[in-house]
Amino acid sequence: MKLLLFVLLQLNTPLEKFQQLLDSIQNDNEIQTGVVAASIRSTQTGAYKIQFNARKSVNSASTLKLVSTASALSVLGPDYKYQTFIEYDGTIADSVLKGNIYIRGTGDPSLGSSRVGLDFQQIVNLFARKIKDFGIKKIEGSIIGDGSAFPDNTLANSWVWGDIGNYYGAGISGLNINENLYEIHFKPGKSLGEEALVSRLAPQIPNISYINRVTTAERGSGDNVIVYNTPFSNTIMSEGTVPIGPSDFVVKGSIPDPAYFLAFHVQRKFQELRGEISNEALSYPLYKAKFQKSPSIRNLILSYDSPTISTLAQHCNFQSINLYADAFLKTVGYSLSKDASFEAGVKAEKFLWSGKGVDLQGFMIRDGSGLSPSGVLTANNLVDILFTMRHDSAFNDFYASIPVVGITGTVQNLAKGSKAVGNVRAKSGSIANTRAFSGYYTSRDGELMSFAFIINRYADGADRKVRRYLEEMIKLMVEI
């Protein structure tokens, strides 16, 4: 690395230095079997300043969230809000509901999140209280979580088995709650290799069998737990290690059935408020399977709005929340085609950006978050979408949703002490053997530039080196 920097200093222009840096990275013995892709384009003139393997399809990792948030803001508008409804069917007489309560979502990924609005327990309390305050003291039916706005299959077909039980691999339902995650509290053993016991799950996951294969590892070794479960499953298994030392070590898993989970907790709170109910809580697919009933006429008790999608987009990009990005993809799909599947969302985004003149050759994504290892795009795809978004009416909200290098979000510790700090807005991305950054910066002559840097399929164990290279690229590009 020191030799490389010495060579760069001998070159004349920042552009020459940048090109030499790219060549050197691509020829690094731990990277040469993979691909270094880079593209920089002026959003004012449209001219490309750099194109290096810019038309090769590579894994995007979480830089794909820029496409998801841009698509959502462009199609839905910055002020769009998701709505969640409390409804009932049947009749109410003498405070007795002869029918069911439905909690119906429209895909809000932030419902019950502690990041925005009311948290999980506050939502549960609100919903249960609103049912009681509506004059219902007894329900001769069920409380049903209805996530049917999105398909019952909440997962992308291309996601990896080792991801989907963990919080970052949570499926996307039409009714989400608490970002579809729960906490597993482990009590590490007192010696290496000893079993780490599960003390509790928070919030409680109803009707779950838990198989624990987690053991205790060295102090400071961190979270090396993989959680396995599938949507609608009643069995969760975990394996791996947690570090010796803490008396309570927390790992996050994904809720198998968030619609049922919310219905269960609202029902329990309703009973705590001295409400009576005849049947167990259900999710809508299980209700339909059990009773074989057609949809009934429903009446409104409560409509609950999410924050604006502009606010949610900022949380998505600042904290790299997969659930939010995939909800945006599905919502865009439903908005443009009345189909909220992952496949329809991908088609809708392709339709959107190709209709705006973006060349999407090599754009073969599989989800909205970048979690899928088989989803690929090109560096030019990214910078061209960013270039096009510059002229969208929602641009200011989109630009504000991207973290500032050295200051905010997942890039707050990047390029400290350099001219990139406060200038560059960048979304980071990382999955196995892929690291990436993409966003905007202002050049020395005042032009707003879009950029994408991706290093893909490098050698195992080279993560730190690759991150240093990318950081050097970001520091140098602001000089171009």
C-alpha positions, 0 to 999 in steps of 0.5 A: 500500500505504501509503495502504491501511494508513492507511485501515485504521488509521482503522477501529474493529474488526479485523473491519472492517479485515479486510473493508476490506482484502479490498475494497481488494485485490479492487479493485486494478487488477492483481487486479480481473480475478481473484478474492480468496477468503477464509474464516475459521471457528471450529473450536469453534463452527463460526461463520464470521468471514469469507466473501469470495467463499468459494463461488467455485471457484479454483485452490488451488495447494499448499494442496491438500496439506492435504486430501491429508495430512488424508485420508491421516491420517484414512483410514490412521492416523498410524502407517501405513507403506508397505512395499517388498519384495524377492522372488524366483520360481523355485528356488534351488539351489547359490546359483543362482536360476533365476528373477527378483528383484522389487523391489515397491513399495506407493507409498512416496514417501520410499524412498531420500530423503535427508530420511528414513531411508536415502538412495538409495545406501544403499537400493541397497546394502542391497537388493543386499546382502540378495539376496547374503546370502540365498545368491544368487550368480547370477541366471538371470533379471532384476532387475525393478522392480515398481511395479504397485501403482499404474497404469502411467500415473504422471501426472495427465491435467491436468498441464502438459507444461512441468512433468512433466519437472521434479522437481516434476512427477515421476509417481507409481509404485508403486515410487518412489526418490530422490523420483523426481528426479535432478540435471543438472549444468551447466557455464555458459559464460564469456560470455552466450548461450554453451551451458551444457554438461551435465557429468553426471547424478546418479544416472546415468539408464540408456539415456538420450539427452540433448538440451541447448538450455540457454544462459548468462544474466546472473549471479544470474539463477537456474534458468530451465531447463525439462526435458522428458520423458515416463514410460518415455521414453529421451529428455530435452530441456532448454532455458532458461538458467543463470547465468554464474559458478558452475562447476557449476550443478544443476537437478533433473529427474524420473526417467522410469521409477523402477522400472526405474531402481532395478532397474538400480542394484541390479543394478549393485551386485549385480554389484559384489558379485561376483554374476552375472546373465544378463539386463538389469534391467527394469520390470514393464510391460516384463517383461510385454510382453517375456515375456508371462508371468502373475504367478508365486508369489513368495517374500520376501527382505526387507520394508522399512518407510517412516517413519510417514505422520505423519512423511511428512505433515510433510515433505509440508507443510513442504517442499511435496513434490508427490510425497508429496501425490499418493502420499497421494491414490493410497493413499487411493483404493486403500484405499477402492476398490482403485483407485490412479488419480488419478481414483479418489483424487479420488472417494475423497476426495470420498466421505470428506469428504462422508461427514463432512458437508462441503459439497463444492459447487465442489470439483473437484480433479484431483490431490493436490498442486495442480499441475494448473491445472484443479483448483479448490476454494472457500475454504469447502471448505478451511476446512470440511475443516480444521474437520472434521479438528479433530474427527478422532482424527488431528488432533494429527498433522495439526496438527503437520504444518503449518508455523509462520508465521515459524518453519518450512517454506515460511512461515518468513520470513512475517510476521516481527515480527508477532503471527502468528509462532508462532501461525499454522500455514499451508500456502503455495501458488503456481502461475502467477497464484495465491498462497494460504495456509491453515491454523489460528490461535488468536484473541485469545479463545483459539478455534482458527480455520481459514482459507483465503486465495486470490488467483487469476488476477491480472495477470502480474508482480504476484506480489510485490504479491499475496504482500504482500497475503496477508501483511497478511491473515495479520497482521491476522486474528490480531487478529479 
